[in-house]
Amino acid sequence: MMPNNAHFSKCFWGAASAENFQENVKALIWSEFGSLSDTFMGDNLIAIGRNLSFLNDEKFMEAFRSVITPDNVPGQGIIWRIYTLCWAAKTSLKRGGDFVECGVSTGTSAKIMCEYLNSEDFSNNVWLYDVFRIDPRVDTSIYFGSSSSILDEVTGRFAPFPNVRIVPGYVPESFELNSPASISFLHLDLHDTASEIAALDALFDRVTPGGIVLFDDYGATGFQKQKAAEDEWMERRGQVILELPTGQGLVVKL
């Protein structure tokens, strides 16, 4: 029986056989520690001897399970990343600004965030920016496939949340169409150095003091160019990005 304070996913990006890799590592942990409790495996992250408190956050787990099914291997793998996003949003509720996500894909993480905060005093506007279509400037095939109805699908997904604004278009051009004056939480997940820097140029000055900026890919292998550019950008403003074990990067605006 799986221990309650453990999480195992076969989501390991780049593994020749994620299933074999997981089983081999589980066997090694068992042989060394005699238990699989307090262990996290997934999203290219292995953590041993951790409380994994988010697994006992009933509101979060209910929101997560309402969107991510047990057979969704990538979704199950990134649960710690999604919880970090939800924590950042909850922490930003009283900061006096709106929430912004650049790089929404199909809206999975944002939907979990909205479901998680729905029982709170959740009046912040949420602005979701993405192309929401096949665009030659962006490799969207991995997220959208060949779908031409993704905008309708995402719009329907957020229909229960009147505070969500969905803005289709190429970042940062889409900011000119509609964007908030004050931001308490900014989530960047664009997989592109130029676009994320352009988003920072346009939006960072609107982030309230104490507001949070969360980078999804900052610490992941393959995004070193993006990380270096963001480090340099933040250093010029007296800010330092904290690399998280999840591969995300975190800034609390001074």
N, C-alpha and C positions, 0 to 999 in steps of 0.2 A: 504494500500500500504506500502511495506517495505521501511523504510527510507534509503537513499543512504549511509549514514555514519553508517551503522550497518551491522552486519553479524551474522546470526543464522544458526547453524548446529545441527543436532540431534546426532552428534558424541560425546557420553559420555561413555567412557570405564568403564565397570562394573555396569552401571545403570540397574536396573531391567526392566525399560521401559524408554529408552532414550527420546521417544516422549512425554510421560507423564511428565517426569522430565522437559523437555524444556518448555512445555506449562505452567506448574505450576510456574516455575521461571519467565517466561515472564509475567504472570499475577501478580506476586508479584512485579516485577520491575515497571510495569504499575501502580499498586496501590500506590506505594511509590513515584515514580518520575513523573508519568503522561505522560510518553513518553518512547519509545523504541529506540530513537535516541542515537547515540554515545555508543552503547552497542555491545559487542562481546560475543557470546556463542558458544562453541565448543571445542573439544579436552580437556575436563575437565577443561576448563578455562572460567570464567565469568568476564568480565571487563565492568564497567559502567562509563560513563563520559570520554571516550577516543576518540581522534581524528580519530584513525584507518586510518592514512594517506595512508597506503599501498593500501587501496581500491580505492584511487584516483590516484595511480601510473599506468598510462595507459599501459606502457611497461610491467610492472609486471602482471597486470590483463590480458592482451592479451596473455602473455606466459602461465599464469596459466590456462586460459580457453581453450587454445589449447591442454592441456593435461588432465585436470580435468573436467569431465562433471558435469552438475548440479545434476545428480542423484547419483554421487559418494559421499556417505555420509562421509566415512573416509577422503577422499581427501579434501572435502569442510571443514571438521573439522580442519585439520592441516594447513590451509592456512597461519596462523600467523607464524607457524614454518617454512614453506617453504619460506615465505618472509624474515625471519631472515637469512636463509641460503643464499638467493639471495643477501641480503644486505652485508653479510660477504664476499661473492665472489666478488661483485662489489668493495668493499672497498679494496680487495686484488689485484686488477688488476695490479696495478703499483708497486707491492712489489718485482718484479723480480724473482718470483718462479712459480712453477706449482701448480695446484689444485689436491688434492687427496681426494677421498671418499672411506672409508672402510665400507662396508655394503650397497650395492647398491640396493638389492632386484630387482625389475623390472625396476629400473632406473627412476621412476616418478619424484622425487625431482631434480635429476641431469638434467633430460631433461628440466624441467621448468627453471632451472638455466641457461642452455645453450641457450635456447630460449630468456631468459631475457637479456643475455649479448651479444646476436648476433648482436645488433645494436651498441654495443660499439667497442672499439679497442680490440677485444677479441682474442688474440694470445696465451694465456697461454695454455699449454697442460693440459688436464684433465685426471687423472688416476682413473679408476673405478675398485675396488677390491671386489670380492665376490666369493663364490664357484660356483654360476651359475649352480648348479646341485643338485640332491639329495645326501647329504653327511651324513653319520651316526654320524659324530662329531658335526653336526649343525642341529638344528630343523628348517628346511627350509619349512616345509609343510604349515605353515601359509602364506608364501610369494609366493611360487612356486607351491603349491599343489603337484600334481604328474607329473608335466610337465617335460619332458626330453628335451624340445626345448627352454628352457628359454634363454640360451646363444645366440642362433640364433635370438630370439625375441629382446633381448637387443641390440645385434649388429646391427640389422636392425633399431632399434629406433634411434641410434646415427649415422647412415650412413651419414646424412647431415653435420656432424661436424668432419672434418678431424683431428682436434686437440684432439679428444677423444681417449684414449687408454683403452681398456677393458682387464683386466687381471684376468682370472679365476683361482681359487685355494683357498686354506685355508690360511687365514692370521694368522701368519706373513710369512709362508713359501713362499707365492706367491711373496713377495717382492724380494726374491732372483732371481726370473725369470726376473723381470723388475720393476724398480722403479726410481723415479726422484732424482737427487742430491740436488735440491733446491725446497722448498715448501713455497708458500705464504698463502695457505689456506688448512687446514686439517679438514675434517668432519668425525667424528667417530659415526657409527650407527650399532654396531655389536651385541648389546644386550647380551654381554658376558664380564665378568670382565677380565678374563685372556687374551682374545684376544685383548681387548682395551688397556690393559697395555702393552702387547707385541707390539702393533702398536705404542704406545708412545715410548717405548724403541728403536724401530727401526727408527722412523721417526722424533721425536720431534727435535733432534739436527739439522735436515735439514730445519726446519722452519725458515724463515728469520726473523730478528728483526722487530717487528711491524706486523708480520704475525699472522693470526687468526687460533685458534683451536676451533672447535664447536663440542660439545658433544650433541647428540640428546636426550638421555634418562637421563641425569645427574640429573635433578630435579624431575623426575617422581617417584611416589610411586611404590615400587616393585624393584627399582634399587639402594637401599641404600648401598648394599655391593659394587656395582660398583662405586657409588659416593664416598664412603669412601676411596676406593683404589686410585681413581683418585685424590682426595684431598691430600692424603698422598704423592703420586708421585709428584704432582706439588709443594707442600710445600717444598720438599727437593731441589727443583730448584728455590725457591724464587718466585714462581708464585701462584696466587690465582684465582680460578675459580669463575666466577660470575654466580649464578643461575638466570635464566630468568623466567618470569611468564609462558612462553610457555612450561616449563619443560626442556629446553635446558641449557647447560652450556657453558660459553664463556671465552676464554683466549686470550688476546693480548700479544704475546710473548715479554718479556722485552729484 
